[in-house]
């Protein structure tokens, strides 16, 4: 059973490695402090992106710059640094039917920061304006001024941002298999963080 799982993950890594660098050309992802002097910020250039959708109204988007070997749910994070973003679009905005305004909320966000194995999870939400529709071959969109704050962390994680805003332009291919792998990796990371 373990051997079969390792073989399947090795095949997945080989497939993933072949598309790294070409999966997500969008680079407009920035998490910025809104209260700290000096305006600390983090930028993310995704190496891997994928989304899945159960209907034409919702989607789960995953973006990460973690190396392929760190995406194994059982991989040790001791010397790993990187980020994973999970955006859950829970309502596709429609003119005349839903609020279409930067102060409205149509998506929740979890932005995980890993620094040398230390984990910080920022959570919140904002208004996601999709350019394509859930279920399309590629989902693109823009999440502007989403509000986030540190919601959980490993004991040694130092929050250098505090309350923050996320500005995120993304492109993610419809790939349920890869999205589920990224979701599983995210779940194991979240399990290592405790609420703040």
Sine and cosine of phi, psi and omega as CSV:
sin_phi,cos_phi,sin_psi,cos_psi,sin_omega,cos_omega
0.00,0.00,-0.76,0.65,0.02,-1.00
-0.89,0.45,-0.66,0.75,0.01,-1.00
-0.88,0.48,-0.67,0.75,0.00,-1.00
-0.91,0.42,-0.64,0.77,0.01,-1.00
-0.91,0.42,-0.68,0.73,0.02,-1.00
-0.90,0.43,-0.64,0.77,0.02,-1.00
-0.90,0.43,-0.67,0.74,0.01,-1.00
-0.90,0.43,-0.66,0.75,-0.01,-1.00
-0.93,0.36,-0.60,0.80,0.05,-1.00
-0.88,0.47,-0.65,0.76,0.05,-1.00
-0.90,0.43,-0.67,0.74,0.04,-1.00
-0.87,0.50,-0.70,0.71,0.00,-1.00
-0.88,0.48,-0.65,0.76,0.01,-1.00
-0.89,0.46,-0.68,0.73,0.03,-1.00
-0.91,0.41,-0.71,0.71,-0.03,-1.00
-0.89,0.45,-0.70,0.71,-0.04,-1.00
-0.87,0.49,-0.54,0.84,-0.02,-1.00
-0.93,0.36,-0.36,0.93,-0.02,-1.00
-0.94,-0.33,-0.01,1.00,0.02,-1.00
-0.87,0.49,0.63,-0.78,-0.02,-1.00
1.00,-0.01,-0.43,0.90,0.01,-1.00
-0.92,-0.38,-0.05,1.00,-0.08,-1.00
-0.97,0.24,-0.55,0.84,-0.08,-1.00
-0.55,-0.84,0.99,-0.11,-0.03,-1.00
-0.98,0.21,-0.22,0.97,0.00,-1.00
-0.92,0.39,0.70,-0.72,-0.02,-1.00
-0.81,-0.59,0.19,0.98,-0.07,-1.00
-1.00,0.04,0.89,0.46,-0.01,-1.00
-0.82,-0.58,0.89,-0.46,-0.06,-1.00
-0.60,-0.80,0.78,-0.63,0.10,-1.00
-0.96,-0.29,0.87,-0.49,-0.10,-1.00
-0.81,-0.58,0.66,-0.76,0.07,-1.00
-0.91,0.41,0.62,-0.79,0.06,-1.00
-0.95,-0.31,-0.13,0.99,-0.05,-1.00
-0.84,-0.55,-0.37,0.93,-0.09,-1.00
-0.99,0.17,0.69,-0.72,0.06,-1.00
-0.91,0.41,0.66,-0.75,-0.03,-1.00
0.99,-0.12,-0.22,0.97,0.10,-0.99
0.85,0.52,0.82,0.57,0.03,-1.00
-0.83,0.56,0.54,-0.84,0.01,-1.00
-0.45,-0.89,0.31,-0.95,0.09,-1.00
-0.78,-0.63,0.64,-0.77,0.10,-1.00
-0.89,-0.46,0.50,-0.86,0.00,-1.00
-0.80,-0.60,0.80,-0.60,0.15,-0.99
-0.92,-0.39,0.99,-0.15,-0.10,-0.99
-0.88,0.47,0.72,-0.70,0.15,-0.99
-1.00,-0.06,-0.44,0.90,-0.06,-1.00
-0.67,-0.74,0.70,-0.71,0.07,-1.00
-0.55,-0.83,0.51,-0.86,0.04,-1.00
-0.27,-0.96,0.40,-0.92,0.12,-0.99
-0.62,-0.79,0.31,-0.95,0.13,-0.99
-0.69,-0.73,0.38,-0.92,-0.06,-1.00
-0.54,-0.84,0.70,-0.72,0.03,-1.00
-1.00,-0.04,-0.31,0.95,-0.01,-1.00
-0.36,-0.93,-0.06,-1.00,-0.07,-1.00
-0.99,0.13,0.11,0.99,-0.06,-1.00
-0.90,-0.44,-0.33,0.95,-0.10,-1.00
-0.76,-0.66,0.36,-0.93,0.03,-1.00
-0.33,-0.94,0.46,-0.89,0.14,-0.99
-0.87,-0.50,0.89,-0.46,-0.06,-1.00
-0.94,-0.33,0.72,-0.69,0.02,-1.00
-0.83,-0.55,0.76,-0.65,0.01,-1.00
-0.73,-0.68,0.72,-0.70,0.00,-1.00
-0.46,-0.89,0.45,-0.89,0.14,-0.99
-0.93,-0.36,0.18,0.98,0.03,-1.00
-0.91,0.41,0.57,-0.82,0.07,-1.00
-0.92,0.39,0.42,-0.91,-0.08,-1.00
-0.81,0.59,-0.64,0.77,-0.05,-1.00
-0.92,0.39,-0.38,0.92,0.01,-1.00
-0.99,0.11,-0.07,1.00,-0.01,-1.00
-1.00,0.08,-0.19,0.98,0.11,-0.99
-0.90,0.43,0.82,-0.57,-0.02,-1.00
-0.82,0.57,-0.39,0.92,-0.01,-1.00
-0.99,-0.11,0.01,1.00,-0.05,-1.00
-0.92,0.39,0.62,-0.79,0.05,-1.00
-0.96,0.27,0.70,-0.71,-0.02,-1.00
-0.99,-0.15,0.13,0.99,-0.15,-0.99
-0.74,0.67,-0.74,0.67,-0.05,-1.00
-0.93,-0.37,0.34,0.94,-0.07,-1.00
-1.00,-0.04,0.66,-0.75,0.15,-0.99
-0.74,-0.67,0.66,-0.75,0.00,-1.00
0.26,-0.97,-0.17,-0.98,-0.05,-1.00
-0.64,-0.77,0.47,-0.88,0.16,-0.99
-0.72,-0.69,0.72,-0.70,0.10,-1.00
-0.88,-0.47,0.73,-0.68,0.14,-0.99
-0.88,-0.48,0.88,-0.47,0.06,-1.00
-0.94,-0.35,0.84,-0.55,0.05,-1.00
-0.95,-0.31,0.96,-0.27,0.09,-1.00
-0.98,0.18,0.93,-0.38,-0.04,-1.00
-0.98,-0.22,-0.10,1.00,0.02,-1.00
-0.37,-0.93,0.91,-0.42,0.06,-1.00
-0.97,0.24,0.86,-0.51,-0.03,-1.00
-0.89,0.45,0.68,-0.74,0.04,-1.00
-0.73,-0.69,0.82,-0.57,0.00,-1.00
-0.83,0.56,0.74,-0.67,0.01,-1.00
1.00,0.07,-0.26,0.97,-0.02,-1.00
-0.91,-0.42,-0.52,0.86,-0.02,-1.00
-0.72,-0.70,0.42,-0.91,0.06,-1.00
-0.88,0.47,0.74,-0.67,0.07,-1.00
-0.86,-0.51,1.00,-0.01,-0.12,-0.99
-0.37,-0.93,0.54,-0.84,-0.02,-1.00
-0.90,0.44,-0.30,0.95,0.03,-1.00
-1.00,-0.01,-0.11,0.99,0.06,-1.00
-0.98,0.18,0.17,-0.99,0.02,-1.00
-0.75,-0.66,0.85,-0.52,0.03,-1.00
-0.81,-0.59,0.01,1.00,-0.03,-1.00
-0.51,-0.86,0.60,-0.80,0.16,-0.99
-0.98,-0.20,0.42,-0.91,-0.09,-1.00
-0.71,-0.71,0.68,-0.74,0.24,-0.97
-0.84,-0.54,0.86,-0.51,-0.01,-1.00
-0.89,-0.46,0.94,-0.34,-0.05,-1.00
-0.99,-0.15,0.79,-0.61,0.05,-1.00
-0.93,-0.36,0.80,-0.60,0.03,-1.00
-0.89,-0.46,0.84,-0.54,-0.03,-1.00
-0.80,-0.60,0.98,-0.18,-0.02,-1.00
0.84,0.54,0.62,0.78,0.00,-1.00
1.00,0.01,-0.24,0.97,0.05,-1.00
-0.99,0.14,0.67,-0.74,-0.17,-0.99
-0.88,-0.48,0.75,-0.66,0.14,-0.99
-0.79,-0.61,0.72,-0.69,-0.02,-1.00
-0.89,-0.45,0.90,-0.44,0.06,-1.00
-0.99,-0.17,0.72,-0.70,-0.03,-1.00
-0.74,-0.68,0.44,-0.90,0.03,-1.00
0.19,-0.98,-0.53,-0.85,-0.03,-1.00
-0.21,-0.98,0.07,-1.00,0.00,-1.00
-0.05,-1.00,-0.19,-0.98,-0.05,-1.00
-0.99,-0.11,0.89,-0.45,0.03,-1.00
-0.98,-0.18,0.85,-0.53,0.04,-1.00
-0.97,-0.26,0.98,-0.18,-0.02,-1.00
-0.98,0.21,0.60,-0.80,0.09,-1.00
-1.00,-0.03,-0.42,0.91,0.08,-1.00
-0.84,-0.55,0.03,-1.00,-0.09,-1.00
-0.95,-0.31,0.55,-0.84,0.12,-0.99
-0.80,0.60,0.72,-0.69,-0.06,-1.00
0.98,-0.21,-0.33,0.94,0.07,-1.00
-0.93,0.37,0.33,-0.94,-0.04,-1.00
-0.84,0.54,-0.58,0.81,0.05,-1.00
-0.72,-0.70,0.70,-0.72,0.08,-1.00
-0.96,-0.28,0.81,-0.58,0.08,-1.00
-0.83,-0.56,0.45,-0.89,0.00,-1.00
-0.06,-1.00,0.00,-1.00,-0.02,-1.00
-0.66,-0.75,0.79,-0.61,0.07,-1.00
-0.93,-0.38,0.92,-0.38,-0.10,-0.99
-0.94,-0.35,0.74,-0.68,0.08,-1.00
0.81,0.59,0.62,0.78,0.11,-0.99
-0.92,0.39,0.69,-0.72,-0.02,-1.00
-1.00,-0.04,0.75,-0.66,-0.01,-1.00
-0.71,-0.70,0.41,-0.91,0.13,-0.99
-0.53,-0.85,0.32,-0.95,0.02,-1.00
-0.93,0.37,0.85,-0.53,-0.03,-1.00
-0.94,-0.34,-0.42,0.91,0.07,-1.00
-0.37,-0.93,0.35,-0.94,-0.05,-1.00
-0.28,-0.96,0.34,-0.94,0.18,-0.98
-0.97,0.24,0.38,-0.93,-0.14,-0.99
-0.82,0.57,-0.57,0.82,-0.10,-1.00
-1.00,-0.07,0.09,1.00,-0.01,-1.00
-0.97,0.25,0.76,-0.65,0.05,-1.00
-0.97,-0.23,0.87,-0.49,-0.01,-1.00
-0.98,0.21,0.96,-0.28,-0.01,-1.00
-0.99,-0.14,0.04,1.00,-0.04,-1.00
-0.93,-0.37,-0.65,0.76,-0.11,-0.99
0.93,0.37,-0.38,-0.92,0.06,-1.00
-0.82,0.58,0.70,-0.71,-0.15,-0.99
-0.65,-0.76,0.19,-0.98,0.11,-0.99
-0.83,-0.56,0.64,-0.77,0.02,-1.00
-0.93,-0.36,0.78,-0.62,0.14,-0.99
-0.89,-0.45,0.87,-0.50,-0.19,-0.98
-0.63,-0.77,0.93,-0.36,0.19,-0.98
-0.98,-0.21,0.80,-0.61,-0.12,-0.99
-0.68,-0.73,0.31,-0.95,0.12,-0.99
-0.65,-0.76,0.83,-0.55,-0.01,-1.00
-0.68,-0.74,0.77,-0.64,0.05,-1.00
-0.97,0.25,0.49,-0.87,0.10,-0.99
-0.95,0.30,0.95,-0.32,-0.06,-1.00
-0.49,-0.87,0.99,0.14,-0.06,-1.00
-0.83,0.55,-0.60,0.80,-0.02,-1.00
-0.90,0.44,-0.75,0.66,0.01,-1.00
-0.92,0.38,-0.64,0.77,0.03,-1.00
-0.87,0.49,-0.63,0.78,0.03,-1.00
-0.93,0.37,-0.57,0.82,0.08,-1.00
-0.90,0.44,-0.71,0.70,0.01,-1.00
-0.91,0.41,-0.59,0.80,0.05,-1.00
-0.90,0.43,-0.65,0.76,0.02,-1.00
-0.91,0.42,-0.67,0.74,0.05,-1.00
-0.89,0.46,-0.68,0.74,0.02,-1.00
-0.88,0.48,-0.69,0.73,0.00,-1.00
-0.86,0.50,-0.67,0.75,-0.01,-1.00
-0.94,0.35,-0.53,0.85,0.05,-1.00
-0.94,0.34,-0.71,0.71,-0.01,-1.00
-0.88,0.48,-0.52,0.85,0.00,-1.00
-0.91,0.41,-0.33,0.94,-0.01,-1.00
-1.00,0.01,-0.08,1.00,-0.03,-1.00
-0.96,-0.29,0.56,-0.83,0.03,-1.00
-0.90,-0.43,0.52,-0.86,-0.06,-1.00
-0.85,0.53,0.55,-0.83,0.05,-1.00
-0.95,-0.30,0.00,0.00,0.00,0.00
